[in-house]
Amino acid sequence: MSHRDPLGAALREVEIPLLDGAEERGLRVVEAALAERKSGSELRGAMTPTTSVRRGRRPLPRLTLALGLATLIAALLLSPAGAAVRGWVDDVLTAAPRPEPTLGDVPGGGRLLVQSAEGPWVVKPDGSRRLLGDYEEATWSPRGLYVGVASGRTLSAVEPDGTPHWSFTAPARVADPRWAPFGTRIAYRARSDLRVIAGDGTEDRLLAGSTAAVAPTWSPFGDPSLAYVSGSGALRLVNSETGEVLASAHALPDVSQIEWGAGGRAILEVSRGELRLRQVQPRKLAPGPAIDRTRRLPPPEGSTVVDAALAPGHETVAAVFTDWRDHGTSSSIVLYRPGSLPKALLSVPGSLGEVAWSPDGRRLLVAWPAVDQWLFLPLGRGRQQAVANISTAFAPGERSASFPRLEGWCCSR
């Protein structure tokens, strides 16, 4: 296996997990097979003193070894430990597709926004790429007409070809810019303050102080409602025009991400150890939306949440988990649908990264930094696709480029 094969290297580092006693049971099966072969050989020797075997060919030992290994594999797969082995083999060795060497057409269409060490890139449906400039963060406008970018204290809007549209100097370093679905507002954090600016770069104002280091998220309804996490750990819905607090509830401890989606009916909360959906009562009239009941999404035992995303328009959640147990690092992609049990879509060795939905909700894009790949996973008909050499695709000329971060997949028609 070539030293340039990162998937092979990752697979070699993963030890197949066996439950207690599985290895001992397997050894007993092989020992029994060998004992049977020995006794059988002695019996055949007593019955046929002259046996003709061509020089250089030893069929019996090879056949016995093959039978012994087959028996061992069968014993493992039928044992409780075998269930774990069988699942690992099926998911890891047969589910991960053979990668394409370079990024071509974007499966399912749409445009990607990718943040690299050199700045954000726009990837067109045909796979062509354009670097927007030396910016640290980026966010799509609702229909992909512009990209909101930030660097230091500067917040700007540029066209997808990099042409500047406007720039604004904020009171402090800009973080987590998010363009509202209706296009007339951008929310961002400046140190611990939450601020809102008009989509044309005017009317910047303070909305809330003492916020957590979590990106805000806009209501998909098209109204001015905005959700954020306060410094005290409260999930708050506010009217971005008046500053009025519409609803408040305790957020997950150590929450790292919130996303308002499912047609405005739910807010996804993500922390390293937990996922949950907050149901939102949509009220377009005063006093506005309200936080309702909570649904917990159980992660696989012993796993850590890496990333999660809500599907466009409905309450399906795709989540990435990583397990750092003694037998080696592995990651899984799990789908949570309302009224259904969680479904594991794929398990691979190494660590996976962020996950994003296609604009039509029919595909997932999952980052696989451990092997420098992107995975495109269809949720219906279609084939899984993988693209290799992602780091170098967004750092031309660099020998040791860092893996880029996916910022968005645009846009709904």
ZANUVEX-591192 format. One record per residue (C-alpha): residue in one letter; x negated, y, z negated. Coordinates in Angstrom, 3 decimals, padded with zeros to 6 digits. Layout:
// ZANUVEX-591192
{residuo A | u X | v Y | w Z};
...
//
This chain:
// ZANUVEX-591192
{residuo M | u 000.000 | v 000.000 | w 000.000};
{residuo S | u -001.422 | v 003.377 | w 000.993};
{residuo H | u -002.547 | v 005.812 | w -001.693};
{residuo R | u -000.485 | v 008.364 | w 000.204};
{residuo D | u 002.739 | v 006.524 | w -000.563};
{residuo P | u 004.165 | v 008.380 | w -003.628};
{residuo L | u 007.250 | v 006.147 | w -003.829};
{residuo G | u 005.070 | v 003.049 | w -003.987};
{residuo A | u 002.947 | v 004.648 | w -006.682};
{residuo A | u 006.038 | v 005.533 | w -008.702};
{residuo L | u 007.422 | v 002.012 | w -008.364};
{residuo R | u 004.148 | v 000.468 | w -009.534};
{residuo E | u 004.302 | v 002.573 | w -012.698};
{residuo V | u 007.781 | v 001.316 | w -013.648};
{residuo E | u 008.001 | v -001.814 | w -015.757};
{residuo I | u 011.114 | v -003.905 | w -015.126};
{residuo P | u 013.215 | v -003.707 | w -018.309};
{residuo L | u 013.956 | v -007.119 | w -019.887};
{residuo L | u 016.151 | v -007.775 | w -022.874};
{residuo D | u 014.779 | v -009.673 | w -025.874};
{residuo G | u 013.995 | v -013.313 | w -025.097};
{residuo A | u 014.378 | v -013.018 | w -021.321};
{residuo E | u 010.675 | v -013.514 | w -020.610};
{residuo E | u 010.500 | v -016.462 | w -022.996};
{residuo R | u 013.533 | v -018.070 | w -021.343};
{residuo G | u 011.955 | v -017.639 | w -017.945};
{residuo L | u 008.680 | v -019.214 | w -019.081};
{residuo R | u 010.556 | v -022.192 | w -020.483};
{residuo V | u 012.260 | v -022.684 | w -017.106};
{residuo V | u 008.928 | v -022.643 | w -015.277};
{residuo E | u 007.304 | v -024.992 | w -017.822};
{residuo A | u 010.209 | v -027.417 | w -017.452};
{residuo A | u 009.878 | v -027.322 | w -013.666};
{residuo L | u 006.147 | v -028.002 | w -013.900};
{residuo A | u 006.688 | v -030.865 | w -016.350};
{residuo E | u 009.270 | v -032.374 | w -014.041};
{residuo R | u 006.872 | v -032.088 | w -011.138};
{residuo K | u 004.112 | v -033.782 | w -013.151};
{residuo S | u 006.282 | v -036.708 | w -014.209};
{residuo G | u 007.622 | v -037.033 | w -010.698};
{residuo S | u 004.101 | v -037.128 | w -009.287};
{residuo E | u 003.107 | v -039.887 | w -011.705};
{residuo L | u 006.199 | v -041.914 | w -010.805};
{residuo R | u 005.539 | v -041.516 | w -007.063};
{residuo G | u 001.907 | v -042.508 | w -007.617};
{residuo A | u 002.982 | v -045.741 | w -009.313};
{residuo M | u 005.469 | v -046.571 | w -006.569};
{residuo T | u 003.338 | v -045.545 | w -003.516};
{residuo P | u -000.372 | v -046.056 | w -004.170};
{residuo T | u -001.269 | v -044.876 | w -000.685};
{residuo T | u 000.005 | v -041.418 | w 000.292};
{residuo S | u -000.992 | v -039.762 | w 003.539};
{residuo V | u -001.574 | v -036.000 | w 003.371};
{residuo R | u -003.455 | v -034.081 | w 006.069};
{residuo R | u -006.648 | v -032.384 | w 004.942};
{residuo G | u -006.256 | v -028.624 | w 004.368};
{residuo R | u -002.491 | v -028.786 | w 003.757};
{residuo R | u -001.064 | v -028.855 | w 000.253};
{residuo P | u 002.716 | v -028.702 | w 000.647};
{residuo L | u 003.674 | v -030.041 | w -002.776};
{residuo P | u 002.037 | v -027.338 | w -004.962};
{residuo R | u 003.340 | v -024.541 | w -002.737};
{residuo L | u 006.824 | v -026.011 | w -002.677};
{residuo T | u 006.793 | v -026.513 | w -006.421};
{residuo L | u 005.573 | v -022.962 | w -007.026};
{residuo A | u 008.286 | v -021.591 | w -004.752};
{residuo L | u 010.948 | v -023.671 | w -006.502};
{residuo G | u 009.640 | v -022.607 | w -009.898};
{residuo L | u 009.690 | v -018.930 | w -008.968};
{residuo A | u 013.148 | v -019.264 | w -007.439};
{residuo T | u 014.374 | v -020.975 | w -010.606};
{residuo L | u 012.812 | v -018.229 | w -012.751};
{residuo I | u 014.421 | v -015.477 | w -010.687};
{residuo A | u 017.790 | v -017.219 | w -010.785};
{residuo A | u 017.509 | v -017.647 | w -014.571};
{residuo L | u 016.675 | v -013.982 | w -015.014};
{residuo L | u 019.461 | v -012.746 | w -012.779};
{residuo L | u 022.058 | v -014.905 | w -014.513};
{residuo S | u 020.865 | v -013.964 | w -018.012};
{residuo P | u 021.915 | v -010.772 | w -019.839};
{residuo A | u 018.472 | v -009.371 | w -019.091};
{residuo G | u 019.031 | v -010.250 | w -015.461};
{residuo A | u 021.931 | v -007.856 | w -015.266};
{residuo A | u 019.543 | v -005.013 | w -016.040};
{residuo V | u 016.948 | v -006.338 | w -013.617};
{residuo R | u 019.521 | v -006.919 | w -010.875};
{residuo G | u 020.932 | v -003.429 | w -011.276};
{residuo W | u 017.461 | v -001.895 | w -011.223};
{residuo V | u 016.455 | v -003.811 | w -008.111};
{residuo D | u 019.672 | v -003.049 | w -006.233};
{residuo D | u 019.606 | v 000.644 | w -007.057};
{residuo V | u 015.921 | v 001.361 | w -006.815};
{residuo L | u 014.672 | v -000.845 | w -004.014};
{residuo T | u 017.623 | v -000.901 | w -001.643};
{residuo A | u 019.489 | v 002.372 | w -002.292};
{residuo A | u 016.705 | v 004.908 | w -001.756};
{residuo P | u 016.508 | v 005.499 | w 002.016};
{residuo R | u 013.310 | v 005.623 | w 004.045};
{residuo P | u 012.350 | v 009.322 | w 004.210};
{residuo E | u 011.996 | v 011.398 | w 007.324};
{residuo P | u 008.526 | v 012.980 | w 007.542};
{residuo T | u 009.780 | v 016.553 | w 007.980};
{residuo L | u 012.911 | v 018.586 | w 007.377};
{residuo G | u 015.208 | v 018.512 | w 010.401};
{residuo D | u 018.891 | v 019.358 | w 010.684};
{residuo V | u 020.646 | v 019.950 | w 007.375};
{residuo P | u 022.977 | v 016.930 | w 006.932};
{residuo G | u 026.556 | v 018.175 | w 006.995};
{residuo G | u 025.493 | v 021.642 | w 008.135};
{residuo G | u 025.344 | v 024.847 | w 006.148};
{residuo R | u 022.361 | v 026.903 | w 005.005};
{residuo L | u 020.067 | v 026.282 | w 002.053};
{residuo L | u 018.514 | v 028.877 | w -000.244};
{residuo V | u 015.212 | v 027.581 | w -001.637};
{residuo Q | u 012.933 | v 029.290 | w -004.167};
{residuo S | u 009.217 | v 028.536 | w -003.781};
{residuo A | u 006.081 | v 029.953 | w -005.360};
{residuo E | u 005.787 | v 032.276 | w -002.351};
{residuo G | u 009.387 | v 033.475 | w -002.607};
{residuo P | u 012.889 | v 032.462 | w -001.451};
{residuo W | u 013.467 | v 030.782 | w 001.914};
{residuo V | u 016.617 | v 030.480 | w 004.007};
{residuo V | u 016.984 | v 027.125 | w 005.777};
{residuo K | u 019.295 | v 027.216 | w 008.789};
{residuo P | u 021.503 | v 024.255 | w 009.847};
{residuo D | u 018.905 | v 023.204 | w 012.432};
{residuo G | u 016.206 | v 023.023 | w 009.751};
{residuo S | u 014.331 | v 026.185 | w 010.773};
{residuo R | u 013.093 | v 028.236 | w 007.817};
{residuo R | u 012.441 | v 031.898 | w 007.048};
{residuo L | u 010.612 | v 033.351 | w 004.043};
{residuo L | u 012.501 | v 036.385 | w 002.731};
{residuo G | u 009.636 | v 037.977 | w 000.821};
{residuo D | u 007.776 | v 037.996 | w -002.463};
{residuo Y | u 010.815 | v 037.635 | w -004.762};
{residuo E | u 011.166 | v 035.582 | w -007.941};
{residuo E | u 014.902 | v 034.738 | w -007.822};
{residuo A | u 017.671 | v 034.645 | w -005.248};
{residuo T | u 021.453 | v 034.191 | w -004.952};
{residuo W | u 023.815 | v 033.953 | w -001.961};
{residuo S | u 026.534 | v 036.514 | w -001.347};
{residuo P | u 030.001 | v 034.868 | w -001.000};
{residuo R | u 029.899 | v 034.265 | w 002.771};
{residuo G | u 026.132 | v 034.212 | w 003.132};
{residuo L | u 025.958 | v 037.653 | w 004.773};
{residuo Y | u 023.329 | v 038.752 | w 002.239};
{residuo V | u 020.976 | v 037.338 | w -000.358};
{residuo G | u 020.561 | v 039.025 | w -003.731};
{residuo V | u 016.870 | v 038.886 | w -004.719};
{residuo A | u 014.952 | v 039.974 | w -007.806};
{residuo S | u 011.329 | v 040.706 | w -008.628};
{residuo G | u 010.333 | v 042.332 | w -011.904};
{residuo R | u 012.755 | v 045.194 | w -012.557};
{residuo T | u 013.854 | v 045.395 | w -008.911};
{residuo L | u 017.167 | v 043.965 | w -007.745};
{residuo S | u 017.725 | v 044.028 | w -003.984};
{residuo A | u 020.040 | v 042.799 | w -001.261};
{residuo V | u 018.473 | v 041.506 | w 001.946};
{residuo E | u 019.897 | v 039.937 | w 005.080};
{residuo P | u 019.194 | v 036.229 | w 005.725};
{residuo D | u 016.425 | v 037.234 | w 008.139};
{residuo G | u 014.688 | v 039.245 | w 005.387};
{residuo T | u 015.828 | v 042.734 | w 006.471};
{residuo P | u 016.247 | v 044.920 | w 003.325};
{residuo H | u 019.733 | v 046.309 | w 002.712};
{residuo W | u 019.357 | v 048.143 | w -000.611};
{residuo S | u 017.204 | v 048.094 | w -003.778};
{residuo F | u 017.799 | v 049.161 | w -007.356};
{residuo T | u 015.441 | v 049.547 | w -010.343};
{residuo A | u 017.018 | v 048.017 | w -013.456};
{residuo P | u 016.344 | v 049.113 | w -017.058};
{residuo A | u 014.407 | v 045.867 | w -017.736};
{residuo R | u 013.182 | v 042.750 | w -015.953};
{residuo V | u 015.965 | v 041.200 | w -013.854};
{residuo A | u 016.927 | v 037.540 | w -014.391};
{residuo D | u 019.722 | v 035.245 | w -013.187};
{residuo P | u 021.442 | v 037.454 | w -010.580};
{residuo R | u 024.834 | v 036.044 | w -009.561};
{residuo W | u 026.964 | v 037.477 | w -006.749};
{residuo A | u 030.722 | v 037.475 | w -007.399};
{residuo P | u 032.941 | v 035.386 | w -005.051};
{residuo F | u 034.857 | v 038.492 | w -003.987};
{residuo G | u 031.568 | v 040.176 | w -003.009};
{residuo T | u 031.906 | v 043.553 | w -004.717};
{residuo R | u 029.851 | v 042.843 | w -007.867};
{residuo I | u 026.555 | v 041.259 | w -008.924};
{residuo A | u 026.006 | v 040.221 | w -012.537};
{residuo Y | u 022.484 | v 039.885 | w -013.918};
{residuo R | u 020.563 | v 039.785 | w -017.177};
{residuo A | u 018.069 | v 042.486 | w -018.170};
{residuo R | u 016.227 | v 041.105 | w -021.206};
{residuo S | u 019.148 | v 040.126 | w -023.461};
{residuo D | u 021.666 | v 042.523 | w -021.867};
{residuo L | u 024.312 | v 041.458 | w -019.381};
{residuo R | u 024.795 | v 044.059 | w -016.664};
{residuo V | u 026.958 | v 044.432 | w -013.568};
{residuo I | u 026.195 | v 046.380 | w -010.392};
{residuo A | u 028.329 | v 047.020 | w -007.311};
{residuo G | u 027.625 | v 045.004 | w -004.185};
{residuo D | u 026.239 | v 048.099 | w -002.458};
{residuo G | u 023.641 | v 048.752 | w -005.184};
{residuo T | u 025.580 | v 051.490 | w -007.033};
{residuo E | u 027.460 | v 051.789 | w -010.339};
{residuo D | u 025.072 | v 049.756 | w -012.500};
{residuo R | u 026.352 | v 049.482 | w -016.071};
{residuo L | u 025.995 | v 047.520 | w -019.296};
{residuo L | u 028.654 | v 044.861 | w -019.859};
{residuo A | u 027.423 | v 043.092 | w -023.021};
{residuo G | u 024.370 | v 043.037 | w -025.247};
{residuo S | u 022.659 | v 040.202 | w -027.135};
{residuo T | u 023.249 | v 037.389 | w -024.652};
{residuo A | u 021.626 | v 033.946 | w -024.444};
{residuo A | u 019.109 | v 033.081 | w -021.718};
{residuo V | u 021.830 | v 031.435 | w -019.605};
{residuo A | u 022.936 | v 032.598 | w -016.157};
{residuo P | u 026.466 | v 034.098 | w -016.130};
{residuo T | u 029.144 | v 032.626 | w -013.856};
{residuo W | u 032.033 | v 034.316 | w -012.048};
{residuo S | u 035.643 | v 033.202 | w -011.868};
{residuo P | u 036.403 | v 031.515 | w -008.511};
{residuo F | u 039.857 | v 033.156 | w -008.507};
{residuo G | u 038.469 | v 036.317 | w -006.941};
{residuo D | u 039.403 | v 038.390 | w -010.007};
{residuo P | u 036.810 | v 040.342 | w -012.052};
{residuo S | u 036.555 | v 037.707 | w -014.825};
{residuo L | u 033.037 | v 036.659 | w -015.824};
{residuo A | u 031.806 | v 033.963 | w -018.245};
{residuo Y | u 028.589 | v 034.189 | w -020.262};
{residuo V | u 027.003 | v 032.845 | w -023.452};
{residuo S | u 026.420 | v 035.314 | w -026.285};
{residuo G | u 023.335 | v 035.411 | w -028.466};
{residuo S | u 025.385 | v 033.851 | w -031.266};
{residuo G | u 026.260 | v 030.831 | w -029.098};
{residuo A | u 029.805 | v 031.765 | w -028.054};
{residuo L | u 031.204 | v 031.079 | w -024.591};
{residuo R | u 033.004 | v 034.259 | w -023.621};
{residuo L | u 035.259 | v 035.265 | w -020.748};
{residuo V | u 035.272 | v 038.997 | w -020.103};
{residuo N | u 036.827 | v 041.445 | w -017.682};
{residuo S | u 033.780 | v 042.772 | w -015.805};
{residuo E | u 035.525 | v 046.048 | w -015.036};
{residuo T | u 036.745 | v 046.961 | w -018.512};
{residuo G | u 034.443 | v 044.877 | w -020.750};
{residuo E | u 037.466 | v 043.390 | w -022.530};
{residuo V | u 036.861 | v 039.945 | w -024.063};
{residuo L | u 039.576 | v 037.676 | w -022.657};
{residuo A | u 038.698 | v 034.449 | w -024.500};
{residuo S | u 035.953 | v 033.014 | w -026.699};
{residuo A | u 034.908 | v 029.568 | w -027.982};
{residuo H | u 031.814 | v 027.862 | w -029.382};
{residuo A | u 029.461 | v 026.833 | w -026.589};
{residuo L | u 027.435 | v 023.625 | w -026.674};
{residuo P | u 024.421 | v 023.831 | w -028.984};
{residuo D | u 021.319 | v 024.688 | w -026.913};
{residuo V | u 023.468 | v 025.195 | w -023.807};
{residuo S | u 021.280 | v 025.794 | w -020.754};
{residuo Q | u 023.812 | v 026.172 | w -017.947};
{residuo I | u 027.452 | v 027.102 | w -017.368};
{residuo E | u 029.416 | v 026.918 | w -014.126};
{residuo W | u 032.965 | v 028.109 | w -013.517};
{residuo G | u 034.535 | v 026.054 | w -010.756};
{residuo A | u 037.241 | v 023.517 | w -009.919};
{residuo G | u 039.345 | v 026.278 | w -008.382};
{residuo G | u 038.969 | v 028.279 | w -011.594};
{residuo R | u 040.457 | v 025.541 | w -013.779};
{residuo A | u 037.284 | v 024.436 | w -015.594};
{residuo I | u 033.911 | v 025.614 | w -016.877};
{residuo L | u 031.075 | v 023.102 | w -016.986};
{residuo E | u 028.694 | v 023.358 | w -019.953};
{residuo V | u 025.280 | v 021.668 | w -019.779};
{residuo S | u 022.670 | v 021.010 | w -022.471};
{residuo R | u 019.846 | v 018.476 | w -022.628};
{residuo G | u 021.953 | v 016.016 | w -024.577};
{residuo E | u 025.540 | v 016.666 | w -023.555};
{residuo L | u 027.952 | v 017.594 | w -020.774};
{residuo R | u 031.489 | v 018.858 | w -021.153};
{residuo L | u 034.250 | v 020.504 | w -019.179};
{residuo R | u 036.190 | v 023.391 | w -020.686};
{residuo Q | u 039.678 | v 023.569 | w -019.257};
{residuo V | u 040.697 | v 027.119 | w -018.336};
{residuo Q | u 044.286 | v 028.281 | w -018.156};
{residuo P | u 044.486 | v 030.463 | w -015.045};
{residuo R | u 046.460 | v 033.602 | w -015.819};
{residuo K | u 046.194 | v 036.312 | w -013.199};
{residuo L | u 048.296 | v 038.682 | w -015.283};
{residuo A | u 047.170 | v 040.209 | w -018.590};
{residuo P | u 045.513 | v 039.120 | w -020.773};
{residuo G | u 043.820 | v 036.940 | w -018.112};
{residuo P | u 042.406 | v 033.371 | w -018.232};
{residuo A | u 042.177 | v 031.472 | w -021.513};
{residuo I | u 039.929 | v 028.619 | w -022.677};
{residuo D | u 041.920 | v 025.440 | w -023.299};
{residuo R | u 041.021 | v 021.857 | w -024.265};
{residuo T | u 037.590 | v 020.248 | w -023.838};
{residuo R | u 036.638 | v 017.007 | w -022.050};
{residuo R | u 033.302 | v 015.416 | w -022.937};
{residuo L | u 031.356 | v 013.646 | w -020.155};
{residuo P | u 029.334 | v 010.849 | w -021.797};
{residuo P | u 025.732 | v 010.519 | w -020.520};
{residuo P | u 024.002 | v 007.128 | w -020.133};
{residuo E | u 022.598 | v 005.905 | w -023.441};
{residuo G | u 019.147 | v 007.280 | w -024.195};
{residuo S | u 019.174 | v 009.685 | w -021.245};
{residuo T | u 018.480 | v 013.408 | w -021.050};
{residuo V | u 020.532 | v 015.746 | w -018.870};
{residuo V | u 018.408 | v 017.339 | w -016.140};
{residuo D | u 021.052 | v 019.169 | w -014.108};
{residuo A | u 024.753 | v 019.060 | w -013.241};
{residuo A | u 027.097 | v 020.733 | w -010.762};
{residuo L | u 030.840 | v 021.061 | w -010.204};
{residuo A | u 032.259 | v 020.078 | w -006.833};
{residuo P | u 033.833 | v 022.854 | w -004.767};
{residuo G | u 037.522 | v 023.122 | w -005.548};
{residuo H | u 038.023 | v 020.217 | w -007.977};
{residuo E | u 036.876 | v 018.811 | w -011.331};
{residuo T | u 034.324 | v 016.282 | w -010.099};
{residuo V | u 030.898 | v 016.636 | w -011.688};
{residuo A | u 027.609 | v 015.312 | w -010.315};
{residuo A | u 024.905 | v 014.983 | w -012.971};
{residuo V | u 021.240 | v 013.998 | w -012.997};
{residuo F | u 019.823 | v 012.116 | w -015.993};
{residuo T | u 016.286 | v 011.027 | w -016.852};
{residuo D | u 015.290 | v 008.242 | w -019.255};
{residuo W | u 011.762 | v 008.352 | w -020.716};
{residuo R | u 011.772 | v 004.975 | w -022.465};
{residuo D | u 008.752 | v 002.740 | w -023.050};
{residuo H | u 009.277 | v 000.735 | w -019.855};
{residuo G | u 008.712 | v 003.862 | w -017.738};
{residuo T | u 010.494 | v 006.966 | w -016.530};
{residuo S | u 013.626 | v 006.493 | w -014.446};
{residuo S | u 016.424 | v 008.781 | w -013.304};
{residuo S | u 020.026 | v 008.347 | w -012.237};
{residuo I | u 022.751 | v 010.320 | w -010.488};
{residuo V | u 026.196 | v 009.907 | w -012.042};
{residuo L | u 029.549 | v 011.053 | w -010.707};
{residuo Y | u 032.385 | v 011.996 | w -013.093};
{residuo R | u 035.857 | v 012.114 | w -011.554};
{residuo P | u 039.061 | v 012.933 | w -013.470};
{residuo G | u 040.844 | v 009.755 | w -014.549};
{residuo S | u 037.970 | v 007.467 | w -013.517};
{residuo L | u 035.008 | v 005.863 | w -015.234};
{residuo P | u 031.592 | v 007.458 | w -014.579};
{residuo K | u 029.993 | v 006.049 | w -011.429};
{residuo A | u 026.231 | v 005.728 | w -010.954};
{residuo L | u 025.390 | v 006.653 | w -007.365};
{residuo L | u 021.661 | v 005.980 | w -007.452};
{residuo S | u 018.836 | v 005.068 | w -009.836};
{residuo V | u 015.193 | v 005.688 | w -008.983};
{residuo P | u 011.813 | v 005.625 | w -010.713};
{residuo G | u 010.316 | v 008.925 | w -011.811};
{residuo S | u 012.036 | v 012.222 | w -012.524};
{residuo L | u 014.762 | v 013.787 | w -010.402};
{residuo G | u 015.442 | v 017.520 | w -010.296};
{residuo E | u 018.421 | v 019.725 | w -009.565};
{residuo V | u 021.585 | v 018.669 | w -007.768};
{residuo A | u 023.768 | v 020.735 | w -005.413};
{residuo W | u 027.036 | v 020.133 | w -003.570};
{residuo S | u 027.468 | v 020.766 | w 000.126};
{residuo P | u 029.964 | v 023.558 | w 000.893};
{residuo D | u 032.619 | v 021.004 | w 001.920};
{residuo G | u 032.060 | v 018.826 | w -001.177};
{residuo R | u 031.229 | v 015.723 | w 000.883};
{residuo R | u 027.503 | v 015.465 | w 000.156};
{residuo L | u 024.987 | v 015.933 | w -002.606};
{residuo L | u 021.463 | v 017.237 | w -002.286};
{residuo V | u 019.208 | v 015.923 | w -005.054};
{residuo A | u 015.597 | v 016.964 | w -005.592};
{residuo W | u 013.072 | v 014.170 | w -006.237};
{residuo P | u 009.835 | v 015.946 | w -007.212};
{residuo A | u 008.151 | v 012.681 | w -008.301};
{residuo V | u 007.835 | v 011.646 | w -004.644};
{residuo D | u 008.099 | v 015.120 | w -003.034};
{residuo Q | u 011.472 | v 014.410 | w -001.425};
{residuo W | u 015.015 | v 015.639 | w -001.050};
{residuo L | u 017.858 | v 013.113 | w -001.060};
{residuo F | u 021.097 | v 013.760 | w 000.852};
{residuo L | u 023.838 | v 011.475 | w -000.475};
{residuo P | u 027.243 | v 011.221 | w 001.246};
{residuo L | u 030.237 | v 010.547 | w -000.986};
{residuo G | u 032.281 | v 008.971 | w 001.778};
{residuo R | u 031.288 | v 007.773 | w 005.199};
{residuo G | u 027.774 | v 008.435 | w 006.383};
{residuo R | u 024.300 | v 007.281 | w 005.509};
{residuo Q | u 021.930 | v 008.357 | w 002.810};
{residuo Q | u 019.073 | v 010.463 | w 004.077};
{residuo A | u 015.747 | v 011.450 | w 002.551};
{residuo V | u 013.225 | v 014.076 | w 003.624};
{residuo A | u 009.573 | v 013.894 | w 002.588};
{residuo N | u 006.846 | v 016.542 | w 002.222};
{residuo I | u 009.212 | v 019.150 | w 000.772};
{residuo S | u 006.454 | v 021.026 | w -001.097};
{residuo T | u 004.353 | v 021.648 | w 001.997};
{residuo A | u 007.446 | v 022.589 | w 004.027};
{residuo F | u 007.814 | v 025.682 | w 001.845};
{residuo A | u 004.107 | v 026.398 | w 001.373};
{residuo P | u 002.547 | v 026.209 | w 004.845};
{residuo G | u -001.222 | v 025.971 | w 004.709};
{residuo E | u -001.303 | v 025.078 | w 001.006};
{residuo R | u -002.911 | v 021.769 | w 000.012};
{residuo S | u -001.389 | v 021.505 | w -003.471};
{residuo A | u 001.959 | v 023.289 | w -003.376};
{residuo S | u 004.457 | v 023.167 | w -006.230};
{residuo F | u 007.865 | v 021.622 | w -005.657};
{residuo P | u 010.465 | v 024.298 | w -004.735};
{residuo R | u 013.735 | v 024.978 | w -006.529};
{residuo L | u 017.084 | v 024.754 | w -004.766};
{residuo E | u 019.170 | v 027.896 | w -005.382};
{residuo G | u 022.275 | v 027.200 | w -003.305};
{residuo W | u 023.949 | v 025.550 | w -000.319};
{residuo C | u 026.044 | v 028.009 | w 001.697};
{residuo C | u 028.765 | v 028.529 | w 002.678};
{residuo S | u 032.384 | v 027.447 | w 002.642};
{residuo R | u 034.139 | v 028.151 | w 005.923};
//
